[in-house]
Amino acid sequence: MTKGKQLYEGKAKKVFETDNDEYLIVSYKDDATAFNGLKKGTIAGKGVINNQMSNRLMKLLETKGVPTHFVEELSERETVVRRVKIVPLEVIVRNISAGSFSKRYGVEEGIVFDKPTVEFSYKNDELGDPLLNDDHAIALKLATEEEIAIIKKYALKVDEVLSEFWAGCGVTLVDYKLEFGKLSDGTIILADEISPDTCRLWDSKTKEKLDKDRFRRDMGGVEDAYAEIMRRLNNALK
């Protein structure tokens, strides 16, 4: 497949067209941002880890009935994906209180929920990605009631599969962000990425953070944390 012109460059990825209208090539960068781009930096090797981790976890999810945009890994940093129209909702699934949830509701980090919570935010940088509920999403025509039901079903299936997978690696899946897209026929599939950029991953015993929070909070050891989580994933998939 031939890589064509660059269509888009975001905070963490570049997207290129191909000689097939149904497919795109995504290239992962080492750039890191936080707080809606207010904090910027670089995490050496992040692009390689995020690309490979996303691909391997999406392949796992495919076997469990969650359709994804993954097609083929071209190199350490580049992957062929299905072209989708992104549903403008960030889907956040939480198993334990942390991050913005703890800050918003004034609770400590580490409270284990009785069941996963699913929340939506409107993908709009100018508005600061505000939280919204199902009715708001429908009123704004961001998604239909049927599409929201499908997205929630897939999000909870992802939680079931990945929580079990990471537990086997000695890692707790605290929370994570998903994005979904629609194929040309309207079929909804999982898109974007699954990585330490988009997931909170804690060592199950020590509660050590093995994700982007180390960058957000100036904790140091960011590259080591990303490498460690990738090492555990690779060992589990051998």
Secondary structure, DSSP 8 states (H G I E B T S, - for coil): --EEEEEEE-SSEEEEEESSTTEEEEEE-SEEEETTTTEEEE-TTHHHHHHHHHHHHHHHHHHTT--BSEEEE-SSSEEEEE--EE-SEEEEEEEE--HHHHHHHT--TT-EEEEEEEEEEE--GGGT--EE-HHHHHHTTSS-HHHHHHHHHHHHHHHHHHHHHHHTTTEEEEEEEEEEEE-TT--EEEES--STTTEEEEETTT--B-STHHHHTT-S-HHHHHHHHHHHHHHHT-
